[in-house]
């Protein structure tokens, strides 16, 4: 073989090979992120929609207890785990790049110890304070549910440590599979326990405890999945489960980086205390940002049932009312979750534009994201509000609390704007503002609950949520405008209003004219399902068509999206876009 051929065969080790390797690495990172992101979305969808069969099987009081207890558990779980997997993955990736296998092992063991301690502390806090917390909630039956949910804190923190380790190695599939298995088993265990309890006539207290105990079974399933991955890695030749790194590049200390020695640096392994400090330092900001999401739920849990009880209702009736209040929240959470996923997908592009100094591109992306937020949020809010009664009947087999359902649906607008504004602000580098806005919203929610619930009941709590989330959303939108100078053009705002008017008119005609006809032909729940699904599909189609035709969404906006050029061309052929677009 000639020398030139030999050189070409060795090319992957040269510059061209490095380029191909780098492209392959980036593709692998994107694919891993997509796998993990998809698993997160599916897990959240399962976690959100599982509340519907819970109410169908157990009734509104158990549904209320679950919705009162779960934010408390979620808050402590976030305090114990949120941010730590991110910190662990960053530190593992850093040490894996240097080939420091001992440091990787120490990171895993230090993080497992740290998460184990925080999980144990959270368990003892929930278990010992369960009676006190149930008193704050206003229903003693919540105590058993709090203790049942606390059991998961023995398992989930260790699971978080293992997920962070594998994410740090760039292996997203184990973390994704563990999330899916955890959520699937949690929902299956909850439904199984509810069916068993319903068959044997359990009390509402025991049914609620069974529903919250599903978190323990889900955590065990996720931990078993991660344990199987660790065991499989340990059985492979040349693979060590807690040192799966191949790079031989040594760890460069700060002193050596400054050039104080010319000798090849020795691998330095940080001590456990230093590793724990670094893990905590990286995790705390992420944890603070994640805490604001369940704060509104905790505020409702500790104020609404008690305020309802103080108006003369007994604890069981107050909790049943809280269950009615919670009916619309799964759908609103689903809309906000989708918006958050879309917003998160926009962050890397904005960060890249900001880093390369392309302020115009960052501003355009921020403006497009905020227009999408108002569009998606307004359409979802309009649909949930106008179709509240049939959707309520479809999901929960009656129309009780439909006015509250409609008011909760309105909050989808502000929840969507807040979710996307938070992502845009993070992409623009303003990472603290979203957390501050949500803290202010939680405080405002508490004040308004105290002011409105005694007079208006659960409708007052829903109005308080609209006001609190609206405040956070408007602050977020103003911050985006200040950071990026992104504005919604008047013509597009008018197009959005006209599209909403067309949608509202169509839904009102369908509900007023179609409901009597469907009720005469179909059983009540089937008729409600047909009206809800048919109205949703028709309303969405008319909203999109009217928005395109009236200029609320332009061809330029569509072309800025992946695959949007072909979509814009198709809409032009269908004459949905104005001539000249």
Secondary structure, DSSP 4 states (H G I P E B T S, - for coil): --HHHHHHHTGGGSHHHHHHHHHHHHHHHHHHHHHHHHHHHHHHHHHHHHHHHHHHHH-HHHHHHHHHHHHHHHHHHHHHHTTHHHHHHHHHHHHHHHT-HHHHHHHHHHHHHHHHHHHHHHHHHHHHTHHHHHHHHT-TTHHHHHHHHHGGGGTHHHHHHHHHHHHHTT-HHHHHHHHHHHHHHHHHHHHHHHHHHHHHT--HHHHHHHHHHHHHHHHHHHHHHHHHHHHHHHHSTT--TT------PPPPPHHHHTTS--SPPPP----HHHHHHHHHHHHHHHHHHHHHHHHHHHHHHHHHHHHHHHTT--HHHHHHHHHHHTTTHHHHHHHHHHHHHHHHHHHHHHHHHHHTT-HHHHHHHHHHHHHHHHHHHHHHHHHHHHTHHHHHHHHHSS-TTHHHHHHHHHHHHHHHHHHHHHHHHHHTT-TTHHHHHHHHHHHHHHHHHHHHHHHHTHHHHHHHHHHHHHHHHHHHHHHHHHHH-----HHHHHHHHHHHHHHHHHHHHIIIIIHHHHHHHS-HHHHHHHHHHHHHHHHHHHHHHHHHHTTSS-HHHHHTSTTHHHHHHHHHHTT-SPTT-
